[in-house]
């Protein structure tokens, strides 16, 4: 993408449609679809590369991370749309104080809801395209998700953070299990009674998050070692979120652990770009080193996600995606390590 793409009418129309689609089917269902397309796209690219051919269509980049299902477009549009629908009183959740966070639900065909989703699909597209064009050394898609969420909070009149600085890490009212609320100053917008609402009530304790990060990081690094793909493990972990949408209990969310773990291994092998390179990583990186690095970056991704959920999600009223915020930071770490020469490549992370 180039700076000219920011104003290309055809691409803006596609981004608008992608955001509206995310609103219609729901932010998380659209993201789960993106995960499935990533798996298909990576397997297709690996097959072509293994036969010595050039990949004619980048399914992962163009569809799963593009205007069709890209999280910055479809997920961001869906998250904004459910916040808008809650503000308008369209949701049938009996006044649930946190229905504006319910990214698992589809929103159907209300024209105004679709329009909001479409508008924020364009916002996410603009952010990601600008970041990529300027070679900002972070994941442009994750950055688009985060900035879009912050913008929808401001535009729709929600608190940006939801709690004063001294309360951001406080989970005590939730942990007491009494359903009580705590009165928190929302940083200058007034005072409101809000309950502490962890992103995943079964996945917020530091030790458990770190353990899960280590497991997912090692498995993701091993996947990258075998396949040369920085995205296959990410796609698998995102695909699992269909079960979360279906209401299966205690499904962990781990793609922010998988992506940096895979990426750092591929980057260490000197592979630039997102296309999988079967055999290249295994030839360049010892398996033990790959697994150790994957474990470290998996833990880092998990802990950063927990920091993000406590700061930007638990006390707030709408969904700002903790994994996306985590990926912004971990991709930035990988990008900076490449710029400093510690890693021979930044894999798919844009660098100057």
Buried (B, 14 or more C-beta within 10 A) or exposed (E): BEEEBBEBEEBBEBBBBBBBBBBBBBBBBBBBBBBBBBBBBBBBBBEBBBEEEEBEEBBBBBBBBBBBBBBBBBBBBBBBBBBBBBBEEBBEEEEEBBBBBBBBBBBEEBEEBBBBBBBBBBBBBBBBBBBBBEEBBBBBBBBBBBBBBBBBBEBBEBBBBBBBEEBBBBBEBBEEEEEEEBEBBBEEEEEBEBBBBBBBEEBBEEEBBBEBBBBBBBBBBBBBBBBBBBBBBBBBBBBBBBEBBEEEEEBBBBBBBBBBBBBBBBBBBBBBEBBBBBEBBBEBBEBEEBBBBBBBBBBBBBBBBBBBBBBBBBBBBBBBBBBBBBBBBBBBBBBBBBBEEEBBBBBBBBBE
